[in-house]
Amino acid sequence: MISYNEADDIKQKIELIVSALGFRHINSERLFCIRSYGSKARGIVARCHSLPKIMQHSLKINPAYIIEVLSENFDTMSDEQKIKTLIHELLHIPKTFGGGFIHHNVVNRRTVEKFYSKYKNLNAD
């Protein structure tokens, strides 16, 4: 059985990444971070979930995104891999922050590496 908890540590890392990389389109008040436990998914470290427009309209709520990290896979990774993973998930969120989703034809290893390099240079000790 899968369980979910708020992930304040992930939210803090994401806020640092968003600030450092200038992702001004990310509305941190409508971006939620969850750590799941008990997933049987193989090869999945994290996921970005969006609230589709039909649900926003029907529920009369603003767009929202959830970044889920799968504890069994994410928590044991190096800090570098965690940051790259979070950058990857953030890149799925379009500039409109409207509930859409950018797919893997755009969000790929090369794009993540480019943003990670920028992040690393901005956060060098």
C-alpha positions as CSV (number, residue, x, y, z in Angstrom):
1,M,0.0,0.0,0.0
2,I,1.3,3.4,-1.0
3,S,1.4,6.2,1.6
4,Y,2.0,9.9,1.0
5,N,3.6,12.6,3.2
6,E,4.3,16.2,2.7
7,A,8.0,16.7,1.8
8,D,9.1,20.0,3.3
9,D,12.7,19.2,2.5
10,I,11.9,18.7,-1.2
11,K,9.9,22.0,-1.2
12,Q,12.9,23.8,0.2
13,K,15.3,22.4,-2.4
14,I,12.8,23.2,-5.1
15,E,12.5,26.8,-3.9
16,L,16.3,27.1,-4.1
17,I,16.4,25.7,-7.6
18,V,13.5,27.9,-8.8
19,S,15.2,31.0,-7.4
20,A,18.7,30.1,-8.7
21,L,17.5,29.2,-12.2
22,G,15.0,32.1,-12.5
23,F,12.0,29.9,-13.1
24,R,9.7,32.8,-12.5
25,H,6.7,31.0,-14.0
26,I,6.6,28.5,-11.1
27,N,4.0,29.6,-8.6
28,S,5.5,28.1,-5.4
29,E,2.1,28.6,-3.6
30,R,0.5,26.2,-6.1
31,L,3.4,23.7,-6.2
32,F,3.2,20.9,-3.7
33,C,5.8,18.3,-2.8
34,I,5.1,14.8,-1.7
35,R,7.2,11.9,-0.6
36,S,5.6,8.5,-1.3
37,Y,6.4,5.2,0.4
38,G,5.7,1.7,-0.8
39,S,5.6,2.1,-4.5
40,K,6.4,-0.9,-6.6
41,A,7.3,1.2,-9.6
42,R,10.7,0.3,-11.0
43,G,13.0,2.8,-12.5
44,I,10.9,5.8,-11.4
45,V,12.5,8.2,-9.0
46,A,10.1,11.1,-9.1
47,R,7.0,12.3,-11.0
48,C,5.4,15.6,-11.8
49,H,1.6,15.6,-11.6
50,S,-0.6,18.4,-13.0
51,L,-4.2,19.3,-12.4
52,P,-5.8,19.3,-15.8
53,K,-7.9,22.2,-17.0
54,I,-11.2,20.2,-16.9
55,M,-10.6,19.5,-13.2
56,Q,-9.6,23.1,-12.5
57,H,-12.8,24.3,-14.2
58,S,-15.1,21.7,-12.5
59,L,-13.6,22.2,-9.1
60,K,-13.3,26.0,-9.5
61,I,-9.6,26.0,-8.4
62,N,-6.4,27.5,-9.8
63,P,-3.8,25.4,-11.5
64,A,-1.6,23.3,-9.3
65,Y,1.4,20.9,-9.7
66,I,2.7,18.2,-7.4
67,I,6.2,16.9,-7.4
68,E,6.3,13.4,-5.9
69,V,9.5,11.7,-5.0
70,L,9.4,8.0,-4.5
71,S,11.3,7.5,-1.2
72,E,12.6,4.0,-2.0
73,N,14.4,5.3,-5.1
74,F,15.0,9.0,-4.4
75,D,16.2,9.1,-0.8
76,T,19.3,7.0,-1.5
77,M,20.6,9.1,-4.4
78,S,23.5,11.5,-4.2
79,D,22.8,15.2,-3.7
80,E,23.8,15.9,-7.3
81,Q,21.3,13.3,-8.6
82,K,18.6,14.6,-6.4
83,I,19.0,18.1,-7.7
84,K,19.1,16.9,-11.3
85,T,15.9,14.9,-10.7
86,L,14.1,17.9,-9.2
87,I,15.3,20.1,-12.1
88,H,13.9,17.4,-14.5
89,E,10.5,17.5,-12.8
90,L,10.4,21.3,-12.8
91,L,11.1,21.3,-16.5
92,H,7.8,19.5,-17.1
93,I,5.9,22.6,-15.9
94,P,5.2,24.9,-18.8
95,K,5.7,28.7,-18.7
96,T,2.0,29.2,-18.6
97,F,1.7,27.3,-15.3
98,G,-1.8,26.4,-16.5
99,G,-2.1,22.7,-15.8
100,G,-0.3,21.5,-19.0
101,F,2.7,19.3,-19.1
102,I,5.9,19.4,-21.1
103,H,6.9,15.9,-22.4
104,H,10.2,14.1,-22.6
105,N,10.8,15.2,-26.2
106,V,11.8,18.6,-24.6
107,V,12.7,17.5,-21.0
108,N,15.7,15.2,-21.5
109,R,19.1,14.5,-20.1
110,R,20.8,17.2,-22.2
111,T,18.4,19.9,-21.0
112,V,18.7,18.8,-17.4
113,E,22.5,18.9,-17.6
114,K,22.4,22.4,-19.0
115,F,20.3,23.7,-16.2
116,Y,22.3,21.7,-13.6
117,S,25.5,23.2,-14.8
118,K,24.0,26.7,-14.4
119,Y,22.7,25.8,-11.0
120,K,26.0,24.4,-9.9
121,N,27.9,27.5,-11.1
122,L,25.5,29.8,-9.2
123,N,25.8,27.8,-6.0
124,A,29.6,27.1,-6.0
125,D,31.1,27.5,-2.6
